[in-house]
Amino acid sequence: MSPIQSLRRGVAAGTARRVDLLPMTPREQLRAGRTGRRLVQLFVGLWLYGTAMAMFIRAGLGLDPWDVFHYGVQRQVGLSFGTIVIIVGALVLLLWVPLRQWPGLGTVANVVVIGVATDVMLAVLDAPESLWLRWTFLIGGIVVNGLGGALYIGSQYGPGPRDGLMTGLARRTGLSIRLVRTALELTVLVVGWLLGGVVGVGTVLYALLIGPAVQFFLPLVTVRLTRSEKGSRLPTDGVVS
């Protein structure tokens, strides 16, 4: 489940706090104002996201579905994990073309920065030997991942390539977000596992906890943009990907 999907579910159930994410085109995102704050938040969030991915790998207790796929591909081709993340992200972004979607600045930055951050942090972090430290890496990684995801989503510079693929396919096919996301994640999970990706208790915990983690942080870090800052007549209380 993606952070955006989890947020939508919380809003539908009436359990989420107000989050002012605006439905904006890539051009509107760039003209929305508060640029300095938003850019810093975007890149800090993406770096934290990559840091969390490195923590999951070092924990060795299971990865989220897309990282199971990334890890499985890495074992087959021998490139660094971050390089695989970048290549897969770029290929997923190409799938936006037939879906007639345009990436935002955050979408493009997502492809590059997370992969670079993951490789850097993998070089910094050693794999813990004791079980309690591995669990600390896993749980801490989920918290860091939730904060990082909330920061880059809340910067309002566009969704990541995988979230955009999900919403684009749902729009073009008429299928539900839940069905499309489930099909995508099951596919990459199974393929990644067959390629040698790590599936374990961390995979299950990530699926259960990442949505609540992002939902907790997102209202705290979302950059509020007023109509005057956006320069448009779009509503200021929509929740979009």
C-alpha positions, 0 to 999 in steps of 0.5 A: 500500500502506498502512502497516498493510498493509505491517506485516502483511506483514512480521509474516507473513514473520517480518521485523518486530520486535514491535509491541504494537498492541492490538485496541481499540474507540473507547471502549477507546482513550480509556480505555487510559491514557498519555493525555498521551503518546499525544495528543502523539504522535498530533497530532505524527504527523499534522502530520508526515504533512501536512508530508510531503504538502507536500514531495511536492507541492513536489518535483513528481516524483509523488504517492502514489495518494490524493494524485494523486486529491486533486491532480486534484480540486483542479485541477477545483474550485479549493479548497486541497489541504488542504481537498480532503484534509479533504473527501475524508477526511470523505466516506470516513469516511461510507462507514464507516456502512454498514460498521458501523465506529466511528471513533476519536479518531485517525480524526477527527483524521486527517481534519482535522489532515493537511489543515490541516498540508498547507496550512500547510506548502505556504505555508511551503515553496517549490518547489525549482528544482534537481533534486537539491533536488526529490529531497531533498524526495521522499526526505525526504518519504518518511522524514517520512511513514513517521515520521508514520504510525508515530507516529499508528498507534503512538498507538493511537487508531484507523486513518485513514479510508482504512485503515478503509475498506480493512479494513471492505470486506475484512471485509464482502465476504470479499475479501483486504486486498491485493485490496481495497487494490489495487482502491481505490488503482488506482481513485483513482490512475486517476481522479486521473490523469484529473483532472490529478493528478501521477503520476511516479517519486515514485509508484513510490518511495512505493509501494516505500518507505513500507511499510519506512519505517513498519515501521522506525519503528513498533516505536520509537514504539508506546506500549505499553499493559498490561492494567491500563492498558487495563482489559480482557482483550484480548491485548497482542501483536496487530497490528491496524489 
